[in-house]
């Protein structure tokens, strides 16, 4: 009988988080009021990127980096950086992720739901490569399959520590072990880097 993903990943022992952790992740939603929305920035330019939204800083240093998430009141907001500007009517309870390359802005939005008993895992395909898959390295069990360019996928996981890899049509990229924790969101950004894949994983 074929094992499910949950059965496969349950074989791994828990361990320390090996992904980058962004500060204030534990109480981000607790600090927010019922009329709050959330904004964050992904840097696709390879340069240090600084932006602001409602006077709050979004700093993403380095290629494929993600800023901390900031809280804003629902309503119309402008996210402004050097040479670019993006406006959006932001709804309460939504997370807005803005991937910026030069003056090209690719926005994503999703509900700010967090299960205190499970971990959330989200993957952004920010490359031009079709059909990117994320799978367990040892068992080759798919976590996400065929993620299209400029798309995001998510799923809930039980707490675990697992080694993953990214598979494309012509390459396999190993990833350092990741520990998924209850009530936390782990984000994987997959970006182009001179014909190769750049991968950044952060937990917030």
C-alpha positions as a LaTeX table, in Angstrom:
\begin{tabular}{lrrr}
\hline
Residue & $x$ (\AA) & $y$ (\AA) & $z$ (\AA) \\
\hline
Unk1 & 0.00 & 0.00 & 0.00 \\
Unk2 & 1.35 & 3.43 & $-0.93$ \\
Unk3 & 2.06 & 5.58 & 2.10 \\
Unk4 & 0.50 & 9.00 & 2.33 \\
Unk5 & 2.67 & 12.07 & 2.75 \\
Unk6 & 1.69 & 12.27 & 6.42 \\
Unk7 & 2.87 & 8.70 & 7.02 \\
Unk8 & 6.16 & 9.33 & 5.23 \\
Unk9 & 7.06 & 12.55 & 7.00 \\
Unk10 & 6.05 & 11.17 & 10.39 \\
Unk11 & 9.14 & 8.96 & 10.18 \\
Unk12 & 11.39 & 12.00 & 10.67 \\
Unk13 & 12.36 & 13.11 & 14.18 \\
Unk14 & 11.84 & 16.64 & 15.34 \\
Unk15 & 14.91 & 18.84 & 15.46 \\
Unk16 & 15.98 & 22.50 & 15.64 \\
Unk17 & 14.69 & 24.88 & 13.00 \\
Unk18 & 17.26 & 25.17 & 10.21 \\
Unk19 & 15.41 & 27.76 & 8.15 \\
Unk20 & 15.81 & 31.46 & 8.80 \\
Unk21 & 13.36 & 32.73 & 11.41 \\
Unk22 & 11.86 & 36.19 & 11.16 \\
Unk23 & 11.38 & 37.98 & 14.48 \\
Unk24 & 7.95 & 38.47 & 16.04 \\
Unk25 & 6.43 & 35.53 & 14.19 \\
Unk26 & 5.01 & 33.97 & 17.35 \\
Unk27 & 2.67 & 36.82 & 18.14 \\
Unk28 & 2.19 & 38.51 & 14.76 \\
Unk29 & $-1.51$ & 37.73 & 14.49 \\
Unk30 & $-2.13$ & 38.15 & 18.20 \\
Unk31 & $-0.87$ & 41.75 & 17.97 \\
Unk32 & $-3.17$ & 42.52 & 15.06 \\
Unk33 & $-6.67$ & 43.86 & 15.50 \\
Unk34 & $-9.75$ & 42.53 & 13.69 \\
Unk35 & $-9.41$ & 45.19 & 10.99 \\
Unk36 & $-5.79$ & 44.32 & 10.16 \\
Unk37 & $-4.15$ & 43.22 & 6.91 \\
Unk38 & $-0.57$ & 41.99 & 6.48 \\
Unk39 & 2.08 & 42.99 & 3.93 \\
Unk40 & 5.49 & 41.55 & 3.04 \\
Unk41 & 8.03 & 41.90 & 0.24 \\
Unk42 & 10.11 & 39.44 & $-1.81$ \\
Unk43 & 13.25 & 40.77 & $-3.52$ \\
Unk44 & 13.87 & 39.39 & $-7.01$ \\
Unk45 & 16.35 & 42.06 & $-8.11$ \\
Unk46 & 19.50 & 40.81 & $-6.38$ \\
Unk47 & 19.98 & 44.25 & $-4.81$ \\
Unk48 & 19.18 & 45.50 & $-1.33$ \\
Unk49 & 15.51 & 46.46 & $-1.47$ \\
Unk50 & 13.78 & 48.90 & 0.86 \\
Unk51 & 10.13 & 49.83 & 0.61 \\
Unk52 & 7.48 & 51.41 & 2.80 \\
Unk53 & 3.78 & 50.91 & 3.36 \\
Unk54 & 1.93 & 53.45 & 5.52 \\
Unk55 & 5.24 & 54.62 & 6.94 \\
Unk56 & 6.36 & 51.11 & 7.90 \\
Unk57 & 9.58 & 49.64 & 6.49 \\
Unk58 & 9.78 & 46.52 & 4.35 \\
Unk59 & 13.44 & 45.49 & 4.06 \\
Unk60 & 14.54 & 42.54 & 1.95 \\
Unk61 & 18.31 & 42.32 & 1.55 \\
Unk62 & 19.61 & 39.92 & $-1.08$ \\
Unk63 & 18.23 & 37.98 & $-4.00$ \\
Unk64 & 15.13 & 35.90 & $-3.21$ \\
Unk65 & 14.92 & 37.42 & 0.29 \\
Unk66 & 11.62 & 38.00 & 2.09 \\
Unk67 & 10.96 & 40.92 & 4.42 \\
Unk68 & 9.25 & 40.69 & 7.76 \\
Unk69 & 5.48 & 40.94 & 7.65 \\
Unk70 & 4.03 & 44.28 & 8.74 \\
Unk71 & 0.52 & 44.99 & 9.98 \\
Unk72 & $-1.66$ & 47.70 & 8.41 \\
Unk73 & $-5.28$ & 48.70 & 8.79 \\
Unk74 & $-7.60$ & 47.49 & 6.03 \\
Unk75 & $-8.12$ & 50.01 & 3.23 \\
Unk76 & $-6.24$ & 51.47 & 0.29 \\
Unk77 & $-2.46$ & 51.35 & 0.69 \\
Unk78 & 0.52 & 52.15 & $-1.51$ \\
Unk79 & 3.69 & 50.09 & $-1.24$ \\
Unk80 & 6.55 & 52.27 & $-2.49$ \\
Unk81 & 10.13 & 51.41 & $-3.38$ \\
Unk82 & 12.86 & 52.89 & $-5.55$ \\
Unk83 & 11.44 & 53.11 & $-9.07$ \\
Unk84 & 8.20 & 51.28 & $-8.35$ \\
Unk85 & 4.85 & 51.75 & $-6.65$ \\
Unk86 & 1.98 & 49.32 & $-6.07$ \\
Unk87 & $-1.46$ & 50.17 & $-4.71$ \\
Unk88 & $-4.08$ & 47.82 & $-3.39$ \\
Unk89 & $-7.36$ & 47.94 & $-1.48$ \\
Unk90 & $-6.33$ & 45.64 & 1.35 \\
Unk91 & $-8.94$ & 43.57 & 3.11 \\
Unk92 & $-8.89$ & 42.62 & 6.77 \\
Unk93 & $-7.55$ & 39.15 & 7.45 \\
Unk94 & $-5.55$ & 38.94 & 4.20 \\
Unk95 & $-1.81$ & 38.60 & 3.63 \\
Unk96 & $-0.40$ & 40.53 & 0.65 \\
Unk97 & 2.98 & 39.35 & $-0.67$ \\
Unk98 & 4.65 & 41.52 & $-3.30$ \\
Unk99 & 7.47 & 40.04 & $-5.40$ \\
Unk100 & 9.47 & 42.84 & $-7.05$ \\
Unk101 & 12.00 & 42.62 & $-9.89$ \\
Unk102 & 13.10 & 46.08 & $-11.01$ \\
Unk103 & 9.83 & 47.90 & $-11.61$ \\
Unk104 & 7.84 & 44.69 & $-12.21$ \\
Unk105 & 5.55 & 43.81 & $-9.30$ \\
Unk106 & 3.91 & 40.38 & $-8.95$ \\
Unk107 & 1.33 & 40.34 & $-6.12$ \\
Unk108 & $-0.09$ & 37.38 & $-4.21$ \\
Unk109 & $-2.81$ & 37.35 & $-1.57$ \\
Unk110 & $-4.22$ & 34.73 & 0.75 \\
Unk111 & $-6.14$ & 34.43 & 4.00 \\
Unk112 & $-4.15$ & 35.02 & 7.19 \\
Unk113 & $-5.29$ & 31.76 & 8.75 \\
Unk114 & $-2.98$ & 29.95 & 11.15 \\
Unk115 & $-3.74$ & 26.67 & 12.89 \\
Unk116 & $-2.08$ & 26.63 & 16.34 \\
Unk117 & $-1.81$ & 22.82 & 16.18 \\
Unk118 & $-0.33$ & 22.53 & 12.70 \\
Unk119 & 2.37 & 24.14 & 10.58 \\
Unk120 & 1.68 & 26.01 & 7.35 \\
Unk121 & 4.03 & 25.44 & 4.41 \\
Unk122 & 3.82 & 27.73 & 1.39 \\
Unk123 & 5.89 & 27.68 & $-1.80$ \\
Unk124 & 6.30 & 30.50 & $-4.33$ \\
Unk125 & 7.45 & 29.62 & $-7.86$ \\
Unk126 & 9.07 & 32.92 & $-8.85$ \\
Unk127 & 10.95 & 31.42 & $-11.79$ \\
Unk128 & 10.06 & 31.08 & $-15.44$ \\
Unk129 & 10.17 & 27.30 & $-15.10$ \\
Unk130 & 6.91 & 25.38 & $-15.47$ \\
Unk131 & 6.03 & 22.33 & $-13.44$ \\
Unk132 & 8.21 & 22.82 & $-10.37$ \\
Unk133 & 7.65 & 20.15 & $-7.71$ \\
Unk134 & 8.71 & 19.96 & $-4.07$ \\
Unk135 & 9.14 & 16.44 & $-2.71$ \\
Unk136 & 10.74 & 14.50 & 0.11 \\
Unk137 & 14.37 & 13.74 & $-0.72$ \\
Unk138 & 14.44 & 10.13 & 0.44 \\
Unk139 & 11.01 & 8.81 & $-0.54$ \\
Unk140 & 10.38 & 11.14 & $-3.52$ \\
Unk141 & 6.90 & 11.77 & $-2.11$ \\
Unk142 & 5.37 & 14.93 & $-3.58$ \\
Unk143 & 4.48 & 17.77 & $-1.23$ \\
Unk144 & 3.58 & 20.09 & $-4.13$ \\
Unk145 & 3.42 & 19.09 & $-7.78$ \\
Unk146 & 3.60 & 21.12 & $-10.99$ \\
Unk147 & 3.61 & 24.62 & $-9.51$ \\
Unk148 & 3.25 & 27.03 & $-12.44$ \\
Unk149 & 5.43 & 30.17 & $-12.80$ \\
Unk150 & 4.28 & 33.17 & $-10.73$ \\
Unk151 & 2.13 & 30.91 & $-8.57$ \\
Unk152 & 1.89 & 30.05 & $-4.89$ \\
Unk153 & 0.71 & 26.85 & $-3.20$ \\
Unk154 & 0.19 & 26.03 & 0.48 \\
Unk155 & $-0.72$ & 23.15 & 2.75 \\
Unk156 & $-0.97$ & 22.36 & 6.45 \\
Unk157 & 1.52 & 19.89 & 7.96 \\
Unk158 & 1.98 & 18.15 & 11.27 \\
Unk159 & 5.09 & 19.26 & 13.19 \\
Unk160 & 8.10 & 17.47 & 11.70 \\
Unk161 & 11.65 & 17.78 & 10.46 \\
Unk162 & 12.20 & 16.71 & 6.87 \\
Unk163 & 14.70 & 16.97 & 4.03 \\
Unk164 & 13.15 & 18.17 & 0.78 \\
Unk165 & 14.25 & 18.68 & $-2.81$ \\
Unk166 & 12.99 & 20.73 & $-5.72$ \\
Unk167 & 12.49 & 18.96 & $-9.04$ \\
Unk168 & 12.14 & 20.62 & $-12.44$ \\
Unk169 & 12.11 & 19.14 & $-15.93$ \\
Unk170 & 15.91 & 19.11 & $-16.05$ \\
Unk171 & 17.29 & 19.40 & $-12.51$ \\
Unk172 & 16.97 & 18.39 & $-8.87$ \\
Unk173 & 17.99 & 20.87 & $-6.15$ \\
Unk174 & 18.51 & 19.56 & $-2.59$ \\
Unk175 & 17.33 & 21.69 & 0.34 \\
Unk176 & 18.73 & 21.79 & 3.86 \\
Unk177 & 16.48 & 20.00 & 6.42 \\
Unk178 & 13.49 & 22.06 & 7.54 \\
Unk179 & 11.71 & 21.83 & 10.89 \\
Unk180 & 8.02 & 22.72 & 10.70 \\
Unk181 & 6.53 & 23.98 & 13.97 \\
Unk182 & 2.99 & 24.33 & 15.28 \\
Unk183 & 1.41 & 27.71 & 14.62 \\
Unk184 & 4.23 & 28.90 & 12.37 \\
Unk185 & 4.35 & 29.60 & 8.63 \\
Unk186 & 7.35 & 28.37 & 6.65 \\
Unk187 & 7.76 & 30.09 & 3.27 \\
Unk188 & 9.91 & 28.73 & 0.45 \\
Unk189 & 10.81 & 31.14 & $-2.34$ \\
Unk190 & 12.14 & 29.57 & $-5.56$ \\
Unk191 & 13.80 & 32.13 & $-7.83$ \\
Unk192 & 15.84 & 32.28 & $-11.03$ \\
Unk193 & 19.57 & 32.86 & $-10.58$ \\
Unk194 & 21.64 & 32.94 & $-13.79$ \\
Unk195 & 20.06 & 29.78 & $-15.14$ \\
Unk196 & 20.08 & 28.03 & $-11.76$ \\
Unk197 & 17.60 & 27.99 & $-8.90$ \\
Unk198 & 17.98 & 30.24 & $-5.88$ \\
Unk199 & 16.00 & 28.98 & $-2.90$ \\
Unk200 & 15.28 & 30.81 & 0.35 \\
Unk201 & 13.31 & 29.37 & 3.27 \\
Unk202 & 12.05 & 31.48 & 6.17 \\
Unk203 & 9.80 & 30.70 & 9.13 \\
Unk204 & 7.62 & 33.36 & 10.69 \\
\hline
\end{tabular}
